[in-house]
Every structure is written in structure tokens, then in C-alpha cells.
């Protein structure tokens, strides 16, 4: 941990890298990790991994087989640049509240490993590079969707929604779904109902995925003044809304069967995974109603990641295997 407390109001919190301090010495720049690692952390690589998990299966479905490796590589590189740029800009904007939360207190802009100016330049460069990259390596539709996704996340979610409404993650999560449309358009140069349905699956998946995490860290969000639903609503209401979005997600996953002419493999996978997810969502509500001290929200959070990964794996296998 850095010796400079990042919280506002704490002595040393506002001391700049070049400000004089008692004794005439300068505070040392935190070196808890390399500068390169700090910039990588700005991109939120674990979130990017989840976004890219949905991209390749979508491209396989769009091609009804394996798309060319250069095209897949182009989409993955562009997706990394776009998500990394948007995430970096998110950290620049949210650095004040990140310093108030235990979960985010280690981020490079909070610890001082990277300055806000450097983070802003880095994020803008990645964002612009991603749009140019898609325009040069795929097509203008994919490039335009990439620009829209970045604007939705940085302006729509981070600047307008996050600190103003408990439904922030619902509409802000739409930016994370855009990678599906981008991957499909990179292959086909157009959009059909199939990618729209997959977009809907991830859109409805986002609240049941993120609200359990918000339950786990609701004290963090409350301290930072972020009105996540678990902060402003009773646990029972949060659990009921999770169930509502879970049902919408599962039903939407079934719509892919006629929209993309999916086979029995995807159908069986969607049914089994959907029943499992709904069981876990309803189990959360039962634990809340029984007054359990620990409702174990992270069980659903981790389960949601497995659900999405396995469902999109089924999408890819369905498109690859002969039926």
C-alpha cells in the first residue's frame, strides 16, 4: 500500500508529487507495481476477458463456422482497445469515489501510480485507436458501434447514470453488450435478429450479475454516495428484481433458437443453464426471507459468470458441429 492515504480529508491525501513537505523532502511515487502493470490495471483486464468471451462465439455463429483468424484477431484487439480505453476513462472520472471504497482503493489513479492527466491521455488514445482499428481492419459499421459503446459507457453510465439512479447498472450495462453487435458486424457487415437477441441476453444478465456484487460491497457504495440498488432498497426488493431480470434473461436466451435456427445442443444447454440460474436466483430470495445473516450473494455472482461462459460456449459449438 502507498504511504499517501488517498481518502479526501486525510493528511497527505492532497499532496502532489512536486509539493514540498515537512523536512524539505518530496513524497515518493508509489512503486507497488511496475508502471506497465499500472497501465494494464487501468484497462480492467478481468472485465475485458468477460467481454471477449462473448465476442468469439458470436463471430462463430455469424460465420456459421470458424471465421478467418486475422478477422478474429482484429476483433479481439479492437475490443481490448475499446474496453480498455473506456475503462481507463471510467477510472479517471471515478477516482474521487474509488478512493472511498475498499474494493477500488488500490486502483492506480487512487494510489498515485498514474496521474489523472496521464490516465486521461491513455484512455483517449486507446478509445480513438479502437475506432480507427475497426474501420481499417473490419468495416465502418463495427467502427461506429465501437464508438457508440465507448460513449455509452463513459458518458451514459459513468458521467450521467452511476451517481444519479439505482438503475444505473441496468442501462449502463448496455455498453457491455455492444461487443456482441460489434463482433457480428465485423463478420457480416450487417445486423440481424440473432445478435440483437444475444445482446438482450447479456443486457438482462447484467443486473443479476452485478447486484450480488453490490450486495457484498454495499457499505463501500454507501460510503461513496453511489446509489446502487442494494444501497437504497431493502434486500427483499433487490432479490425480487434479480429474479425478474433472471427470468427475462432465460426467456430471451430461448428466442435465439428460432432467430438463429439453433439445434438441440444449444436448446438443451439453454434449458439446463437457465433452470440452474433461476434456482440460484430464487435461492437468494429464500435466504433473504429467512433472515440469514449471510445471504451469500457472491454465490450468484460467480455463478452468473459460469452461466454466461457456458451459454456462449454452447452457441459456438452449435455453429461448429454438423447437425
Helices and strands as residue ranges (DSSP letters): H 35-42, H 45-63, H 69-93, H 95-98, H 108-111, H 116-137, H 140-151, I 152-161, H 168-172, H 174-188, H 193-216, H 218-224, H 229-232, H 235-260, H 264-289, H 297-320
